[in-house]
Amino acid sequence: MAKHERPEDIRREEFSKTGKPMVPATPRDVVHIRVGSFVLIFAFAIGVLGLIAHAPVITWVAGAVAVITIIDMVLAARRQKARGAGEAG
C-alpha cells in the first residue's frame, strides 16, 4: 500500500448539503460525557468528605448530583448510539 492510500475500513468524511463536515459525535454529547466524568469525581470526593465530617446534607446533595450526572451521561451515550456513532467521548 502506498503512503497516500487509505485502508478501506476507514470511513470517508461525509459532508452535509451546505458543505459542512458531518461528524458521528455531536460536541454537545461529548461535552456531557467528559464534563460529567469530572463532576462525578468531585461529587464522590465531596460525598466522602461529608461522611467523614458527619454532614448528612452535604452527603445527600453530593449523592443527588452524582445520580443526576450519571443519568445525563447515560442519555448522552444513548443519543450517540441511536445515531450509530458508537462510543462518545
PDB file with SEQRES, HELIX, SHEET and CRYST1 records, atoms N, CA, C and O in Angstrom:
SEQRES   1 A   89  MET ALA LYS HIS GLU ARG PRO GLU ASP ILE ARG ARG GLU          
SEQRES   2 A   89  GLU PHE SER LYS THR GLY LYS PRO MET VAL PRO ALA THR          
SEQRES   3 A   89  PRO ARG ASP VAL VAL HIS ILE ARG VAL GLY SER PHE VAL          
SEQRES   4 A   89  LEU ILE PHE ALA PHE ALA ILE GLY VAL LEU GLY LEU ILE          
SEQRES   5 A   89  ALA HIS ALA PRO VAL ILE THR TRP VAL ALA GLY ALA VAL          
SEQRES   6 A   89  ALA VAL ILE THR ILE ILE ASP MET VAL LEU ALA ALA ARG          
SEQRES   7 A   89  ARG GLN LYS ALA ARG GLY ALA GLY GLU ALA GLY                  
HELIX    1 AA1 PRO A   27  ILE A   52  1                                  26    
HELIX    2 AA2 PRO A   56  ALA A   82  1                                  27    
SHEET    1 AA1 2 GLU A  14  PHE A  15  0                                        
SHEET    2 AA1 2 PRO A  21  MET A  22 -1                                        
CRYST1    1.000    1.000    1.000  90.00  90.00  90.00 P 1           1          
ATOM      1  N   MET A   1       0.840  -1.169   0.000  1.00  0.00           N  
ATOM      2  CA  MET A   1       0.000   0.000   0.000  1.00  0.00           C  
ATOM      3  C   MET A   1       0.893   1.241   0.000  1.00  0.00           C  
ATOM      4  O   MET A   1       1.828   1.352   0.793  1.00  0.00           O  
ATOM      5  N   ALA A   2       0.590   2.151  -0.887  1.00  0.00           N  
ATOM      6  CA  ALA A   2       1.366   3.387  -0.983  1.00  0.00           C  
ATOM      7  C   ALA A   2       1.069   4.274   0.226  1.00  0.00           C  
ATOM      8  O   ALA A   2       0.066   4.085   0.915  1.00  0.00           O  
ATOM      9  N   LYS A   3       1.934   5.224   0.470  1.00  0.00           N  
ATOM     10  CA  LYS A   3       1.814   6.074   1.638  1.00  0.00           C  
ATOM     11  C   LYS A   3       0.538   6.916   1.612  1.00  0.00           C  
ATOM     12  O   LYS A   3      -0.037   7.189   2.666  1.00  0.00           O  
ATOM     13  N   HIS A   4       0.091   7.325   0.443  1.00  0.00           N  
ATOM     14  CA  HIS A   4      -1.069   8.200   0.346  1.00  0.00           C  
ATOM     15  C   HIS A   4      -2.390   7.437   0.296  1.00  0.00           C  
ATOM     16  O   HIS A   4      -3.449   8.060   0.369  1.00  0.00           O  
ATOM     17  N   GLU A   5      -2.363   6.118   0.175  1.00  0.00           N  
ATOM     18  CA  GLU A   5      -3.591   5.341   0.127  1.00  0.00           C  
ATOM     19  C   GLU A   5      -4.103   5.070   1.540  1.00  0.00           C  
ATOM     20  O   GLU A   5      -3.333   4.948   2.492  1.00  0.00           O  
ATOM     21  N   ARG A   6      -5.418   4.982   1.640  1.00  0.00           N  
ATOM     22  CA  ARG A   6      -6.045   4.713   2.928  1.00  0.00           C  
ATOM     23  C   ARG A   6      -6.667   3.332   2.908  1.00  0.00           C  
ATOM     24  O   ARG A   6      -7.174   2.895   1.874  1.00  0.00           O  
ATOM     25  N   PRO A   7      -6.637   2.644   4.027  1.00  0.00           N  
ATOM     26  CA  PRO A   7      -7.321   1.349   4.058  1.00  0.00           C  
ATOM     27  C   PRO A   7      -8.820   1.529   3.842  1.00  0.00           C  
ATOM     28  O   PRO A   7      -9.368   2.588   4.147  1.00  0.00           O  
ATOM     29  N   GLU A   8      -9.475   0.516   3.326  1.00  0.00           N  
ATOM     30  CA  GLU A   8     -10.886   0.625   3.005  1.00  0.00           C  
ATOM     31  C   GLU A   8     -11.780   0.642   4.235  1.00  0.00           C  
ATOM     32  O   GLU A   8     -12.927   1.079   4.146  1.00  0.00           O  
ATOM     33  N   ASP A   9     -11.287   0.178   5.384  1.00  0.00           N  
ATOM     34  CA  ASP A   9     -12.142   0.121   6.559  1.00  0.00           C  
ATOM     35  C   ASP A   9     -12.290   1.466   7.262  1.00  0.00           C  
ATOM     36  O   ASP A   9     -13.091   1.578   8.190  1.00  0.00           O  
ATOM     37  N   ILE A  10     -11.550   2.480   6.855  1.00  0.00           N  
ATOM     38  CA  ILE A  10     -11.685   3.813   7.435  1.00  0.00           C  
ATOM     39  C   ILE A  10     -12.797   4.538   6.687  1.00  0.00           C  
ATOM     40  O   ILE A  10     -12.802   4.605   5.458  1.00  0.00           O  
ATOM     41  N   ARG A  11     -13.748   5.084   7.465  1.00  0.00           N  
ATOM     42  CA  ARG A  11     -14.857   5.778   6.819  1.00  0.00           C  
ATOM     43  C   ARG A  11     -14.399   7.116   6.261  1.00  0.00           C  
ATOM     44  O   ARG A  11     -13.630   7.843   6.890  1.00  0.00           O  
ATOM     45  N   ARG A  12     -14.878   7.416   5.093  1.00  0.00           N  
ATOM     46  CA  ARG A  12     -14.595   8.710   4.484  1.00  0.00           C  
ATOM     47  C   ARG A  12     -15.419   9.783   5.184  1.00  0.00           C  
ATOM     48  O   ARG A  12     -16.497   9.503   5.708  1.00  0.00           O  
ATOM     49  N   GLU A  13     -14.913  10.996   5.191  1.00  0.00           N  
ATOM     50  CA  GLU A  13     -15.635  12.094   5.809  1.00  0.00           C  
ATOM     51  C   GLU A  13     -16.822  12.466   4.929  1.00  0.00           C  
ATOM     52  O   GLU A  13     -16.686  12.623   3.715  1.00  0.00           O  
ATOM     53  N   GLU A  14     -17.979  12.605   5.552  1.00  0.00           N  
ATOM     54  CA  GLU A  14     -19.176  12.972   4.819  1.00  0.00           C  
ATOM     55  C   GLU A  14     -19.440  14.456   4.996  1.00  0.00           C  
ATOM     56  O   GLU A  14     -19.055  15.058   5.999  1.00  0.00           O  
ATOM     57  N   PHE A  15     -20.105  15.037   4.001  1.00  0.00           N  
ATOM     58  CA  PHE A  15     -20.422  16.458   4.043  1.00  0.00           C  
ATOM     59  C   PHE A  15     -21.921  16.653   3.920  1.00  0.00           C  
ATOM     60  O   PHE A  15     -22.593  15.895   3.221  1.00  0.00           O  
ATOM     61  N   SER A  16     -22.453  17.675   4.602  1.00  0.00           N  
ATOM     62  CA  SER A  16     -23.873  17.974   4.514  1.00  0.00           C  
ATOM     63  C   SER A  16     -24.157  18.712   3.209  1.00  0.00           C  
ATOM     64  O   SER A  16     -23.247  18.982   2.424  1.00  0.00           O  
ATOM     65  N   LYS A  17     -25.435  19.034   2.989  1.00  0.00           N  
ATOM     66  CA  LYS A  17     -25.816  19.751   1.772  1.00  0.00           C  
ATOM     67  C   LYS A  17     -25.207  21.145   1.722  1.00  0.00           C  
ATOM     68  O   LYS A  17     -24.994  21.702   0.645  1.00  0.00           O  
ATOM     69  N   THR A  18     -24.926  21.710   2.907  1.00  0.00           N  
ATOM     70  CA  THR A  18     -24.337  23.053   2.949  1.00  0.00           C  
ATOM     71  C   THR A  18     -22.814  23.022   2.832  1.00  0.00           C  
ATOM     72  O   THR A  18     -22.173  24.072   2.779  1.00  0.00           O  
ATOM     73  N   GLY A  19     -22.238  21.824   2.792  1.00  0.00           N  
ATOM     74  CA  GLY A  19     -20.794  21.706   2.630  1.00  0.00           C  
ATOM     75  C   GLY A  19     -20.021  21.570   3.927  1.00  0.00           C  
ATOM     76  O   GLY A  19     -18.792  21.512   3.913  1.00  0.00           O  
ATOM     77  N   LYS A  20     -20.739  21.517   5.069  1.00  0.00           N  
ATOM     78  CA  LYS A  20     -20.057  21.373   6.354  1.00  0.00           C  
ATOM     79  C   LYS A  20     -19.757  19.897   6.614  1.00  0.00           C  
ATOM     80  O   LYS A  20     -20.571  19.039   6.270  1.00  0.00           O  
ATOM     81  N   PRO A  21     -18.612  19.584   7.209  1.00  0.00           N  
ATOM     82  CA  PRO A  21     -18.300  18.187   7.514  1.00  0.00           C  
ATOM     83  C   PRO A  21     -19.273  17.633   8.557  1.00  0.00           C  
ATOM     84  O   PRO A  21     -19.627  18.317   9.518  1.00  0.00           O  
ATOM     85  N   MET A  22     -19.696  16.393   8.353  1.00  0.00           N  
ATOM     86  CA  MET A  22     -20.589  15.723   9.300  1.00  0.00           C  
ATOM     87  C   MET A  22     -19.751  14.771  10.141  1.00  0.00           C  
ATOM     88  O   MET A  22     -18.994  13.955   9.616  1.00  0.00           O  
ATOM     89  N   VAL A  23     -19.899  14.890  11.443  1.00  0.00           N  
ATOM     90  CA  VAL A  23     -19.140  14.046  12.353  1.00  0.00           C  
ATOM     91  C   VAL A  23     -20.092  13.119  13.097  1.00  0.00           C  
ATOM     92  O   VAL A  23     -21.251  13.477  13.308  1.00  0.00           O  
ATOM     93  N   PRO A  24     -19.629  11.931  13.500  1.00  0.00           N  
ATOM     94  CA  PRO A  24     -20.521  10.995  14.169  1.00  0.00           C  
ATOM     95  C   PRO A  24     -20.907  11.403  15.588  1.00  0.00           C  
ATOM     96  O   PRO A  24     -21.996  11.051  16.042  1.00  0.00           O  
ATOM     97  N   ALA A  25     -20.065  12.122  16.291  1.00  0.00           N  
ATOM     98  CA  ALA A  25     -20.363  12.533  17.662  1.00  0.00           C  
ATOM     99  C   ALA A  25     -20.623  14.023  17.695  1.00  0.00           C  
ATOM    100  O   ALA A  25     -19.826  14.814  17.190  1.00  0.00           O  
ATOM    101  N   THR A  26     -21.760  14.412  18.304  1.00  0.00           N  
ATOM    102  CA  THR A  26     -22.038  15.833  18.412  1.00  0.00           C  
ATOM    103  C   THR A  26     -21.222  16.404  19.561  1.00  0.00           C  
ATOM    104  O   THR A  26     -21.018  15.730  20.570  1.00  0.00           O  
ATOM    105  N   PRO A  27     -20.761  17.625  19.421  1.00  0.00           N  
ATOM    106  CA  PRO A  27     -19.963  18.217  20.501  1.00  0.00           C  
ATOM    107  C   PRO A  27     -20.725  18.291  21.818  1.00  0.00           C  
ATOM    108  O   PRO A  27     -20.129  18.165  22.887  1.00  0.00           O  
ATOM    109  N   ARG A  28     -22.029  18.494  21.748  1.00  0.00           N  
ATOM    110  CA  ARG A  28     -22.826  18.590  22.969  1.00  0.00           C  
ATOM    111  C   ARG A  28     -22.756  17.285  23.762  1.00  0.00           C  
ATOM    112  O   ARG A  28     -22.548  17.304  24.975  1.00  0.00           O  
ATOM    113  N   ASP A  29     -22.927  16.166  23.087  1.00  0.00           N  
ATOM    114  CA  ASP A  29     -22.911  14.885  23.790  1.00  0.00           C  
ATOM    115  C   ASP A  29     -21.523  14.550  24.319  1.00  0.00           C  
ATOM    116  O   ASP A  29     -21.390  13.990  25.407  1.00  0.00           O  
ATOM    117  N   VAL A  30     -20.502  14.885  23.565  1.00  0.00           N  
ATOM    118  CA  VAL A  30     -19.132  14.641  24.027  1.00  0.00           C  
ATOM    119  C   VAL A  30     -18.855  15.465  25.281  1.00  0.00           C  
ATOM    120  O   VAL A  30     -18.244  14.970  26.229  1.00  0.00           O  
ATOM    121  N   VAL A  31     -19.300  16.709  25.290  1.00  0.00           N  
ATOM    122  CA  VAL A  31     -19.104  17.564  26.465  1.00  0.00           C  
ATOM    123  C   VAL A  31     -19.879  17.014  27.655  1.00  0.00           C  
ATOM    124  O   VAL A  31     -19.375  17.022  28.778  1.00  0.00           O  
ATOM    125  N   HIS A  32     -21.101  16.538  27.421  1.00  0.00           N  
ATOM    126  CA  HIS A  32     -21.884  15.970  28.519  1.00  0.00           C  
ATOM    127  C   HIS A  32     -21.148  14.802  29.164  1.00  0.00           C  
ATOM    128  O   HIS A  32     -21.143  14.671  30.388  1.00  0.00           O  
ATOM    129  N   ILE A  33     -20.537  13.965  28.362  1.00  0.00           N  
ATOM    130  CA  ILE A  33     -19.855  12.790  28.902  1.00  0.00           C  
ATOM    131  C   ILE A  33     -18.547  13.175  29.583  1.00  0.00           C  
ATOM    132  O   ILE A  33     -18.254  12.685  30.674  1.00  0.00           O  
ATOM    133  N   ARG A  34     -17.769  14.031  28.967  1.00  0.00           N  
ATOM    134  CA  ARG A  34     -16.469  14.396  29.556  1.00  0.00           C  
ATOM    135  C   ARG A  34     -16.612  15.247  30.810  1.00  0.00           C  
ATOM    136  O   ARG A  34     -15.956  14.985  31.817  1.00  0.00           O  
ATOM    137  N   VAL A  35     -17.466  16.262  30.754  1.00  0.00           N  
ATOM    138  CA  VAL A  35     -17.662  17.105  31.941  1.00  0.00           C  
ATOM    139  C   VAL A  35     -18.339  16.295  33.043  1.00  0.00           C  
ATOM    140  O   VAL A  35     -18.036  16.462  34.225  1.00  0.00           O  
ATOM    141  N   GLY A  36     -19.262  15.414  32.642  1.00  0.00           N  
ATOM    142  CA  GLY A  36     -19.931  14.568  33.624  1.00  0.00           C  
ATOM    143  C   GLY A  36     -18.969  13.704  34.408  1.00  0.00           C  
ATOM    144  O   GLY A  36     -19.164  13.483  35.603  1.00  0.00           O  
ATOM    145  N   SER A  37     -17.936  13.215  33.752  1.00  0.00           N  
ATOM    146  CA  SER A  37     -16.965  12.381  34.473  1.00  0.00           C  
ATOM    147  C   SER A  37     -16.211  13.200  35.521  1.00  0.00           C  
ATOM    148  O   SER A  37     -15.911  12.693  36.602  1.00  0.00           O  
ATOM    149  N   PHE A  38     -15.908  14.444  35.213  1.00  0.00           N  
ATOM    150  CA  PHE A  38     -15.246  15.304  36.212  1.00  0.00           C  
ATOM    151  C   PHE A  38     -16.195  15.625  37.362  1.00  0.00           C  
ATOM    152  O   PHE A  38     -15.788  15.633  38.524  1.00  0.00           O  
ATOM    153  N   VAL A  39     -17.463  15.889  37.039  1.00  0.00           N  
ATOM    154  CA  VAL A  39     -18.442  16.191  38.084  1.00  0.00           C  
ATOM    155  C   VAL A  39     -18.604  14.987  39.010  1.00  0.00           C  
ATOM    156  O   VAL A  39     -18.744  15.151  40.222  1.00  0.00           O  
ATOM    157  N   LEU A  40     -18.586  13.781  38.446  1.00  0.00           N  
ATOM    158  CA  LEU A  40     -18.697  12.584  39.282  1.00  0.00           C  
ATOM    159  C   LEU A  40     -17.534  12.456  40.259  1.00  0.00           C  
ATOM    160  O   LEU A  40     -17.726  12.077  41.415  1.00  0.00           O  
ATOM    161  N   ILE A  41     -16.344  12.767  39.797  1.00  0.00           N  
ATOM    162  CA  ILE A  41     -15.174  12.696  40.682  1.00  0.00           C  
ATOM    163  C   ILE A  41     -15.331  13.661  41.848  1.00  0.00           C  
ATOM    164  O   ILE A  41     -15.089  13.294  42.998  1.00  0.00           O  
ATOM    165  N   PHE A  42     -15.738  14.899  41.557  1.00  0.00           N  
ATOM    166  CA  PHE A  42     -15.896  15.889  42.625  1.00  0.00           C  
ATOM    167  C   PHE A  42     -17.071  15.548  43.539  1.00  0.00           C  
ATOM    168  O   PHE A  42     -16.989  15.752  44.750  1.00  0.00           O  
ATOM    169  N   ALA A  43     -18.160  15.034  42.974  1.00  0.00           N  
ATOM    170  CA  ALA A  43     -19.307  14.650  43.806  1.00  0.00           C  
ATOM    171  C   ALA A  43     -18.924  13.515  44.748  1.00  0.00           C  
ATOM    172  O   ALA A  43     -19.321  13.508  45.913  1.00  0.00           O  
ATOM    173  N   PHE A  44     -18.160  12.570  44.247  1.00  0.00           N  
ATOM    174  CA  PHE A  44     -17.695  11.474  45.101  1.00  0.00           C  
ATOM    175  C   PHE A  44     -16.806  12.009  46.224  1.00  0.00           C  
ATOM    176  O   PHE A  44     -16.963  11.622  47.382  1.00  0.00           O  
ATOM    177  N   ALA A  45     -15.879  12.893  45.881  1.00  0.00           N  
ATOM    178  CA  ALA A  45     -14.966  13.446  46.893  1.00  0.00           C  
ATOM    179  C   ALA A  45     -15.732  14.237  47.946  1.00  0.00           C  
ATOM    180  O   ALA A  45     -15.460  14.104  49.139  1.00  0.00           O  
ATOM    181  N   ILE A  46     -16.683  15.055  47.519  1.00  0.00           N  
ATOM    182  CA  ILE A  46     -17.455  15.853  48.475  1.00  0.00           C  
ATOM    183  C   ILE A  46     -18.347  14.944  49.315  1.00  0.00           C  
ATOM    184  O   ILE A  46     -18.544  15.190  50.505  1.00  0.00           O  
ATOM    185  N   GLY A  47     -18.889  13.887  48.692  1.00  0.00           N  
ATOM    186  CA  GLY A  47     -19.691  12.935  49.454  1.00  0.00           C  
ATOM    187  C   GLY A  47     -18.885  12.234  50.529  1.00  0.00           C  
ATOM    188  O   GLY A  47     -19.366  12.063  51.650  1.00  0.00           O  
ATOM    189  N   VAL A  48     -17.674  11.826  50.208  1.00  0.00           N  
ATOM    190  CA  VAL A  48     -16.807  11.180  51.203  1.00  0.00           C  
ATOM    191  C   VAL A  48     -16.442  12.163  52.308  1.00  0.00           C  
ATOM    192  O   VAL A  48     -16.445  11.806  53.486  1.00  0.00           O  
ATOM    193  N   LEU A  49     -16.127  13.402  51.930  1.00  0.00           N  
ATOM    194  CA  LEU A  49     -15.822  14.407  52.962  1.00  0.00           C  
ATOM    195  C   LEU A  49     -17.036  14.668  53.850  1.00  0.00           C  
ATOM    196  O   LEU A  49     -16.891  14.880  55.054  1.00  0.00           O  
ATOM    197  N   GLY A  50     -18.233  14.652  53.262  1.00  0.00           N  
ATOM    198  CA  GLY A  50     -19.448  14.822  54.058  1.00  0.00           C  
ATOM    199  C   GLY A  50     -19.644  13.678  55.037  1.00  0.00           C  
ATOM    200  O   GLY A  50     -20.075  13.891  56.170  1.00  0.00           O  
ATOM    201  N   LEU A  51     -19.325  12.452  54.599  1.00  0.00           N  
ATOM    202  CA  LEU A  51     -19.427  11.312  55.512  1.00  0.00           C  
ATOM    203  C   LEU A  51     -18.417  11.427  56.645  1.00  0.00           C  
ATOM    204  O   LEU A  51     -18.741  11.155  57.801  1.00  0.00           O  
ATOM    205  N   ILE A  52     -17.195  11.831  56.314  1.00  0.00           N  
ATOM    206  CA  ILE A  52     -16.152  11.953  57.336  1.00  0.00           C  
ATOM    207  C   ILE A  52     -16.501  13.058  58.334  1.00  0.00           C  
ATOM    208  O   ILE A  52     -16.270  12.917  59.534  1.00  0.00           O  
ATOM    209  N   ALA A  53     -17.061  14.162  57.822  1.00  0.00           N  
ATOM    210  CA  ALA A  53     -17.375  15.308  58.679  1.00  0.00           C  
ATOM    211  C   ALA A  53     -18.739  15.172  59.365  1.00  0.00           C  
ATOM    212  O   ALA A  53     -19.153  16.068  60.101  1.00  0.00           O  
ATOM    213  N   HIS A  54     -19.435  14.058  59.128  1.00  0.00           N  
ATOM    214  CA  HIS A  54     -20.774  13.842  59.690  1.00  0.00           C  
ATOM    215  C   HIS A  54     -21.725  14.966  59.287  1.00  0.00           C  
ATOM    216  O   HIS A  54     -22.469  15.497  60.111  1.00  0.00           O  
ATOM    217  N   ALA A  55     -21.683  15.317  57.995  1.00  0.00           N  
ATOM    218  CA  ALA A  55     -22.567  16.351  57.445  1.00  0.00           C  
ATOM    219  C   ALA A  55     -23.511  15.683  56.443  1.00  0.00           C  
ATOM    220  O   ALA A  55     -23.197  15.593  55.256  1.00  0.00           O  
ATOM    221  N   PRO A  56     -24.659  15.220  56.919  1.00  0.00           N  
ATOM    222  CA  PRO A  56     -25.551  14.456  56.043  1.00  0.00           C  
ATOM    223  C   PRO A  56     -26.119  15.268  54.870  1.00  0.00           C  
ATOM    224  O   PRO A  56     -26.372  14.717  53.798  1.00  0.00           O  
ATOM    225  N   VAL A  57     -26.317  16.559  55.072  1.00  0.00           N  
ATOM    226  CA  VAL A  57     -26.882  17.373  53.986  1.00  0.00           C  
ATOM    227  C   VAL A  57     -25.914  17.421  52.802  1.00  0.00           C  
ATOM    228  O   VAL A  57     -26.331  17.256  51.655  1.00  0.00           O  
ATOM    229  N   ILE A  58     -24.653  17.641  53.068  1.00  0.00           N  
ATOM    230  CA  ILE A  58     -23.650  17.686  52.005  1.00  0.00           C  
ATOM    231  C   ILE A  58     -23.554  16.322  51.319  1.00  0.00           C  
ATOM    232  O   ILE A  58     -23.416  16.243  50.098  1.00  0.00           O  
ATOM    233  N   THR A  59     -23.625  15.268  52.101  1.00  0.00           N  
ATOM    234  CA  THR A  59     -23.555  13.918  51.535  1.00  0.00           C  
ATOM    235  C   THR A  59     -24.743  13.655  50.619  1.00  0.00           C  
ATOM    236  O   THR A  59     -24.578  13.125  49.521  1.00  0.00           O  
ATOM    237  N   TRP A  60     -25.942  14.025  51.071  1.00  0.00           N  
ATOM    238  CA  TRP A  60     -27.132  13.830  50.241  1.00  0.00           C  
ATOM    239  C   TRP A  60     -27.080  14.669  48.972  1.00  0.00           C  
ATOM    240  O   TRP A  60     -27.451  14.191  47.900  1.00  0.00           O  
ATOM    241  N   VAL A  61     -26.630  15.899  49.080  1.00  0.00           N  
ATOM    242  CA  VAL A  61     -26.536  16.767  47.892  1.00  0.00           C  
ATOM    243  C   VAL A  61     -25.528  16.190  46.905  1.00  0.00           C  
ATOM    244  O   VAL A  61     -25.789  16.165  45.702  1.00  0.00           O  
ATOM    245  N   ALA A  62     -24.391  15.729  47.392  1.00  0.00           N  
ATOM    246  CA  ALA A  62     -23.381  15.125  46.508  1.00  0.00           C  
ATOM    247  C   ALA A  62     -23.922  13.864  45.853  1.00  0.00           C  
ATOM    248  O   ALA A  62     -23.653  13.616  44.678  1.00  0.00           O  
ATOM    249  N   GLY A  63     -24.677  13.068  46.594  1.00  0.00           N  
ATOM    250  CA  GLY A  63     -25.286  11.874  46.027  1.00  0.00           C  
ATOM    251  C   GLY A  63     -26.307  12.212  44.951  1.00  0.00           C  
ATOM    252  O   GLY A  63     -26.355  11.556  43.910  1.00  0.00           O  
ATOM    253  N   ALA A  64     -27.122  13.230  45.194  1.00  0.00           N  
ATOM    254  CA  ALA A  64     -28.116  13.653  44.201  1.00  0.00           C  
ATOM    255  C   ALA A  64     -27.432  14.176  42.938  1.00  0.00           C  
ATOM    256  O   ALA A  64     -27.860  13.872  41.825  1.00  0.00           O  
ATOM    257  N   VAL A  65     -26.379  14.955  43.111  1.00  0.00           N  
ATOM    258  CA  VAL A  65     -25.633  15.461  41.957  1.00  0.00           C  
ATOM    259  C   VAL A  65     -25.034  14.305  41.155  1.00  0.00           C  
ATOM    260  O   VAL A  65     -25.047  14.319  39.924  1.00  0.00           O  
ATOM    261  N   ALA A  66     -24.512  13.311  41.865  1.00  0.00           N  
ATOM    262  CA  ALA A  66     -23.921  12.149  41.189  1.00  0.00           C  
ATOM    263  C   ALA A  66     -24.975  11.382  40.393  1.00  0.00           C  
ATOM    264  O   ALA A  66     -24.715  10.980  39.259  1.00  0.00           O  
ATOM    265  N   VAL A  67     -26.155  11.175  40.967  1.00  0.00           N  
ATOM    266  CA  VAL A  67     -27.219  10.452  40.266  1.00  0.00           C  
ATOM    267  C   VAL A  67     -27.683  11.219  39.035  1.00  0.00           C  
ATOM    268  O   VAL A  67     -27.867  10.628  37.971  1.00  0.00           O  
ATOM    269  N   ILE A  68     -27.871  12.512  39.167  1.00  0.00           N  
ATOM    270  CA  ILE A  68     -28.292  13.340  38.029  1.00  0.00           C  
ATOM    271  C   ILE A  68     -27.231  13.308  36.935  1.00  0.00           C  
ATOM    272  O   ILE A  68     -27.561  13.226  35.752  1.00  0.00           O  
ATOM    273  N   THR A  69     -25.965  13.372  37.320  1.00  0.00           N  
ATOM    274  CA  THR A  69     -24.874  13.343  36.344  1.00  0.00           C  
ATOM    275  C   THR A  69     -24.816  12.002  35.622  1.00  0.00           C  
ATOM    276  O   THR A  69     -24.606  11.955  34.410  1.00  0.00           O  
ATOM    277  N   ILE A  70     -25.000  10.920  36.360  1.00  0.00           N  
ATOM    278  CA  ILE A  70     -24.980   9.590  35.730  1.00  0.00           C  
ATOM    279  C   ILE A  70     -26.116   9.463  34.723  1.00  0.00           C  
ATOM    280  O   ILE A  70     -25.917   8.949  33.622  1.00  0.00           O  
ATOM    281  N   ILE A  71     -27.305   9.928  35.094  1.00  0.00           N  
ATOM    282  CA  ILE A  71     -28.444   9.875  34.164  1.00  0.00           C  
ATOM    283  C   ILE A  71     -28.153  10.685  32.911  1.00  0.00           C  
ATOM    284  O   ILE A  71     -28.442  10.235  31.802  1.00  0.00           O  
ATOM    285  N   ASP A  72     -27.583  11.876  33.073  1.00  0.00           N  
ATOM    286  CA  ASP A  72     -27.252  12.721  31.922  1.00  0.00           C  
ATOM    287  C   ASP A  72     -26.225  12.053  31.013  1.00  0.00           C  
ATOM    288  O   ASP A  72     -26.344  12.114  29.789  1.00  0.00           O  
ATOM    289  N   MET A  73     -25.217  11.417  31.608  1.00  0.00           N  
ATOM    290  CA  MET A  73     -24.191  10.752  30.803  1.00  0.00           C  
ATOM    291  C   MET A  73     -24.765   9.549  30.052  1.00  0.00           C  
ATOM    292  O   MET A  73     -24.414   9.310  28.897  1.00  0.00           O  
ATOM    293  N   VAL A  74     -25.637   8.802  30.702  1.00  0.00           N  
ATOM    294  CA  VAL A  74     -26.257   7.654  30.037  1.00  0.00           C  
ATOM    295  C   VAL A  74     -27.126   8.116  28.875  1.00  0.00           C  
ATOM    296  O   VAL A  74     -27.106   7.503  27.807  1.00  0.00           O  
ATOM    297  N   LEU A  75     -27.882   9.181  29.069  1.00  0.00           N  
ATOM    298  CA  LEU A  75     -28.720   9.701  27.981  1.00  0.00           C  
ATOM    299  C   LEU A  75     -27.871  10.208  26.815  1.00  0.00           C  
ATOM    300  O   LEU A  75     -28.237  10.017  25.655  1.00  0.00           O  
ATOM    301  N   ALA A  76     -26.742  10.849  27.114  1.00  0.00           N  
ATOM    302  CA  ALA A  76     -25.862  11.324  26.044  1.00  0.00           C  
ATOM    303  C   ALA A  76     -25.269  10.152  25.265  1.00  0.00           C  
ATOM    304  O   ALA A  76     -25.163  10.206  24.040  1.00  0.00           O  
ATOM    305  N   ALA A  77     -24.886   9.102  25.972  1.00  0.00           N  
ATOM    306  CA  ALA A  77     -24.330   7.927  25.291  1.00  0.00           C  
ATOM    307  C   ALA A  77     -25.399   7.232  24.453  1.00  0.00           C  
ATOM    308  O   ALA A  77     -25.103   6.734  23.367  1.00  0.00           O  
ATOM    309  N   ARG A  78     -26.631   7.191  24.942  1.00  0.00           N  
ATOM    310  CA  ARG A  78     -27.715   6.572  24.180  1.00  0.00           C  
ATOM    311  C   ARG A  78     -28.039   7.374  22.924  1.00  0.00           C  
ATOM    312  O   ARG A  78     -28.351   6.798  21.882  1.00  0.00           O  
ATOM    313  N   ARG A  79     -27.965   8.706  23.017  1.00  0.00           N  
ATOM    314  CA  ARG A  79     -28.188   9.530  21.818  1.00  0.00           C  
ATOM    315  C   ARG A  79     -27.150   9.209  20.754  1.00  0.00           C  
ATOM    316  O   ARG A  79     -27.465   9.143  19.566  1.00  0.00           O  
ATOM    317  N   GLN A  80     -25.912   9.009  21.188  1.00  0.00           N  
ATOM    318  CA  GLN A  80     -24.862   8.690  20.224  1.00  0.00           C  
ATOM    319  C   GLN A  80     -25.066   7.313  19.626  1.00  0.00           C  
ATOM    320  O   GLN A  80     -24.834   7.119  18.433  1.00  0.00           O  
ATOM    321  N   LYS A  81     -25.493   6.356  20.429  1.00  0.00           N  
ATOM    322  CA  LYS A  81     -25.750   5.018  19.908  1.00  0.00           C  
ATOM    323  C   LYS A  81     -26.901   5.034  18.915  1.00  0.00           C  
ATOM    324  O   LYS A  81     -26.878   4.309  17.921  1.00  0.00           O  
ATOM    325  N   ALA A  82     -27.903   5.854  19.180  1.00  0.00           N  
ATOM    326  CA  ALA A  82     -29.052   5.950  18.280  1.00  0.00           C  
ATOM    327  C   ALA A  82     -28.626   6.507  16.926  1.00  0.00           C  
ATOM    328  O   ALA A  82     -29.229   6.185  15.902  1.00  0.00           O  
ATOM    329  N   ARG A  83     -27.594   7.335  16.919  1.00  0.00           N  
ATOM    330  CA  ARG A  83     -27.087   7.888  15.655  1.00  0.00           C  
ATOM    331  C   ARG A  83     -26.157   6.903  14.947  1.00  0.00           C  
ATOM    332  O   ARG A  83     -25.763   7.127  13.802  1.00  0.00           O  
ATOM    333  N   GLY A  84     -25.810   5.819  15.629  1.00  0.00           N  
ATOM    334  CA  GLY A  84     -24.911   4.847  15.035  1.00  0.00           C  
ATOM    335  C   GLY A  84     -23.460   5.258  15.094  1.00  0.00           C  
ATOM    336  O   GLY A  84     -22.643   4.783  14.306  1.00  0.00           O  
ATOM    337  N   ALA A  85     -23.132   6.138  16.023  1.00  0.00           N  
ATOM    338  CA  ALA A  85     -21.774   6.656  16.112  1.00  0.00           C  
ATOM    339  C   ALA A  85     -20.881   5.834  17.023  1.00  0.00           C  
ATOM    340  O   ALA A  85     -19.666   6.028  17.046  1.00  0.00           O  
ATOM    341  N   GLY A  86     -21.476   4.920  17.770  1.00  0.00           N  
ATOM    342  CA  GLY A  86     -20.654   4.144  18.699  1.00  0.00           C  
ATOM    343  C   GLY A  86     -20.421   4.884  19.982  1.00  0.00           C  
ATOM    344  O   GLY A  86     -21.329   5.537  20.499  1.00  0.00           O  
ATOM    345  N   GLU A  87     -19.229   4.798  20.504  1.00  0.00           N  
ATOM    346  CA  GLU A  87     -18.923   5.388  21.797  1.00  0.00           C  
ATOM    347  C   GLU A  87     -18.631   6.869  21.641  1.00  0.00           C  
ATOM    348  O   GLU A  87     -17.901   7.274  20.736  1.00  0.00           O  
ATOM    349  N   ALA A  88     -19.206   7.677  22.527  1.00  0.00           N  
ATOM    350  CA  ALA A  88     -18.957   9.110  22.509  1.00  0.00           C  
ATOM    351  C   ALA A  88     -18.020   9.467  23.639  1.00  0.00           C  
ATOM    352  O   ALA A  88     -18.092   8.884  24.721  1.00  0.00           O  
ATOM    353  N   GLY A  89     -17.142  10.423  23.396  1.00  0.00           N  
ATOM    354  CA  GLY A  89     -16.256  10.878  24.443  1.00  0.00           C  
ATOM    355  C   GLY A  89     -15.150   9.956  24.628  1.00  0.00           C  
ATOM    356  O   GLY A  89     -14.292  10.183  25.481  1.00  0.00           O  
TER     357      GLY A  89                                                      
END                                                                             
